[in-house]
Amino acid sequence: MSSDVPVPPNVEKAPLLLEFSPHFSGFVEVNSALGKAHFDDDPAKTSGWGLRGVANLPIGERFNVQLDGRFENLKLEDLADQTIAFGAHTYYRKPDRFALGLYGQYERITSETLALGPKEIAVGLEGAVFLSQSTVLGQIGVEAAQLEGEDASKLNGLIGARYYQTDNLRFDLDAGFERLMNEDTVRKTYSVSMAANYRLSSQPITAFGGYRFRSSSPATDDLPAGDTTSHGIMAGFRYHFGSTSLKDEERNGPLWTAAPYLNY
């Protein structure tokens, strides 16, 4: 009989059957907004609140999947709109250089103030360039929608910049464009927004606030009809998980995290 003691295998050098990234990250957000809209020079007060959830999962070394969920309740005087949206992004990212990918979104709208809905489906391209203290990003896409109960289509685009004063203090500037079309109606919308975001260094909590201006110019039979302008302020909080700072979250976690704004 042998007296040799069996030696256990070296598990540290054993190959892994599956490779999961530990950098699962995201945030949960609550926000509110106040503003004023002008319909053919008739002013109306607007308000709203919203909830968002975002999560990002790296796949391998460079590929990522980001999932979004959002609920918004917006009021125009005594009328109210509710929106539920779900989105998905798949993209390739080099944290110190660039990101490029595709997105898709489903949006369900219950609208008393606009003749839109009840649902919109969007797909598009998105990209970002990372610099040492800033990020430039853009998005362009198309949507299948409804207007006045008829099928319509949308073309939209966004370009934005993020500047990091510190890793936990960020300033955002965005400009957006939307063109909604059906058989006899075209509506063009332009928007400009800005926001400041500050994350506590000791807690994974961010406070943010911003302003948005929006101008919409519908046209029927090539004649202007019902120009609308609006502007509003918004503020809110985010609770983060899986990241150490705002900059770390953008470069390694959910990238497509522009804050929501008053949507009139």
Residue pairs with C-beta under 8 A, 6 or more apart in sequence:
19 60
21 57
21 58
21 59
21 60
23 58
23 242
23 252
23 253
24 55
24 56
24 57
24 58
24 242
25 55
25 56
25 240
25 241
25 242
25 243
25 249
25 252
25 253
25 254
26 53
26 54
26 55
26 56
26 240
26 241
26 242
26 253
26 254
27 52
27 53
27 54
27 206
27 238
27 239
27 240
27 241
27 249
27 254
27 257
28 51
28 52
28 53
28 238
28 239
29 50
29 51
29 52
29 53
29 54
29 236
29 237
29 238
29 239
30 49
30 50
30 51
30 236
30 237
31 49
31 50
31 52
31 208
31 234
31 235
31 236
31 237
31 259
31 260
32 47
32 48
32 49
32 50
32 234
32 235
32 236
33 46
33 47
33 48
33 49
33 50
33 74
33 232
33 233
33 234
33 235
33 261
33 262
34 45
34 46
34 47
34 232
34 233
34 234
34 262
35 45
35 46
35 47
35 212
35 230
35 231
35 232
35 233
35 262
35 264
36 43
36 44
36 45
36 46
36 230
36 231
36 232
37 43
37 44
37 45
37 46
37 76
37 228
37 229
37 230
37 264
38 44
38 228
38 229
38 230
39 226
39 228
40 226
40 227
40 228
44 76
44 77
45 76
45 77
46 74
46 75
46 76
46 230
46 232
46 262
46 264
47 74
47 75
48 72
48 73
48 74
48 75
48 262
48 263
49 72
49 73
50 70
50 71
50 72
50 73
50 236
50 260
51 70
51 71
52 68
52 69
52 70
52 71
52 260
53 68
53 69
53 70
54 66
54 67
54 68
54 69
54 254
54 257
55 66
55 67
55 254
56 64
56 65
56 66
56 67
56 253
56 254
56 255
57 64
57 65
57 66
58 64
58 252
59 65
62 92
62 93
62 94
63 90
63 91
63 92
63 93
64 89
64 90
64 91
64 92
64 93
64 101
64 255
65 88
65 89
65 90
66 88
66 89
66 90
66 91
66 254
66 255
66 256
67 86
67 87
67 88
67 89
68 85
68 86
68 87
68 88
68 89
68 105
68 256
69 85
69 86
69 87
70 83
70 84
70 85
70 86
70 87
70 260
71 82
71 83
71 84
71 85
72 81
72 82
72 83
72 260
72 263
73 80
73 81
73 82
74 80
74 81
74 82
74 83
74 113
74 262
74 263
74 264
75 81
76 113
76 264
79 112
79 113
80 112
80 113
81 109
81 110
81 111
81 112
81 113
81 114
81 263
82 109
82 110
83 107
83 108
83 109
83 110
83 263
84 107
84 108
85 105
85 106
85 107
85 108
86 105
86 106
87 103
87 104
87 105
87 106
88 103
88 104
88 105
89 101
89 102
89 103
89 126
89 255
89 256
90 101
90 102
90 103
91 99
91 100
91 101
91 102
91 126
91 255
92 99
92 100
92 101
93 99
93 100
93 101
93 255
94 130
95 130
95 251
95 252
96 130
96 251
97 129
97 130
98 127
98 128
98 129
98 130
99 127
99 128
99 130
99 137
99 255
100 125
100 126
100 127
100 128
101 125
101 126
101 127
102 123
102 124
102 125
102 126
103 122
103 123
103 124
103 125
103 126
103 139
103 141
103 256
104 121
104 122
104 123
105 120
105 121
105 122
105 123
106 119
106 120
106 121
107 119
107 120
107 121
107 122
108 117
108 118
108 119
109 116
109 117
109 118
109 119
109 120
110 117
110 118
111 117
111 118
113 264
115 147
115 148
115 149
116 145
116 146
116 147
117 146
118 146
119 145
119 146
120 143
120 144
120 145
120 146
120 154
121 143
121 144
122 141
122 142
122 143
122 144
122 154
122 156
123 141
123 142
124 139
124 140
124 141
124 142
124 156
125 139
125 140
125 141
126 137
126 138
126 139
126 140
126 256
127 137
127 138
127 139
128 135
128 136
128 137
128 138
128 255
129 135
129 136
129 137
130 251
133 163
133 164
134 161
134 162
134 163
134 164
135 161
135 162
135 250
136 159
136 160
136 161
136 162
137 159
137 160
137 161
137 162
137 255
137 256
138 157
138 158
138 159
138 160
139 156
139 157
139 158
139 256
140 156
140 157
140 158
141 155
141 156
141 157
142 153
142 154
142 155
142 156
143 153
143 154
143 155
143 156
144 151
144 152
144 153
144 154
145 151
145 152
145 153
145 154
145 180
146 152
147 180
147 182
147 185
147 187
148 182
148 185
150 182
150 183
151 182
152 180
152 181
152 182
152 185
153 180
153 181
153 182
154 178
154 179
154 180
154 181
155 178
155 179
155 181
156 176
156 177
156 178
156 179
157 176
157 177
158 174
158 175
158 176
158 177
158 258
159 174
159 175
160 172
160 173
160 174
160 175
160 258
161 172
161 173
161 174
162 170
162 171
162 172
162 250
163 170
163 171
163 173
164 170
164 246
164 247
165 171
167 245
167 246
167 247
167 248
168 198
168 199
168 200
168 201
168 245
168 246
168 247
169 196
169 197
169 198
169 199
169 246
170 196
170 197
170 198
170 246
170 247
171 194
171 195
171 196
171 197
172 193
172 194
172 195
172 196
172 197
172 210
172 258
172 259
173 193
173 194
174 191
174 192
174 193
174 194
174 258
175 190
175 191
175 192
176 189
176 190
176 191
176 192
176 193
177 188
177 189
177 190
177 191
178 187
178 188
178 189
178 190
178 191
179 186
179 187
179 188
179 189
180 186
180 187
180 188
180 189
181 187
184 220
184 221
185 218
185 219
185 220
186 218
186 219
187 216
187 217
187 218
187 219
188 216
188 217
188 219
189 214
189 215
189 216
189 217
190 214
190 215
190 216
191 212
191 213
191 214
191 215
191 261
192 212
192 213
193 210
193 211
193 212
193 213
193 261
194 210
194 211
194 212
195 208
195 209
195 210
195 211
195 259
196 208
196 209
196 210
197 206
197 207
197 208
197 246
197 259
198 206
198 207
198 208
199 205
199 206
199 240
199 245
199 246
200 206
204 239
204 240
204 241
204 243
205 237
205 238
205 239
205 240
206 237
206 238
206 240
206 246
207 235
207 236
207 237
208 235
208 236
208 237
208 238
208 259
209 233
209 234
209 235
209 236
210 233
210 234
210 235
210 259
210 261
211 231
211 232
211 233
211 234
212 231
212 232
212 234
212 261
212 262
213 229
213 230
213 231
214 229
214 230
214 231
214 262
214 264
215 227
215 228
215 229
216 227
216 228
216 229
217 224
217 227
217 228
218 224
218 225
218 226
218 227
218 228
219 225
228 264
230 262
230 264
231 262
232 261
232 262
232 264
233 262
234 259
234 260
234 261
234 262
236 259
240 249
242 253
243 249
243 252
243 253
249 257
250 257
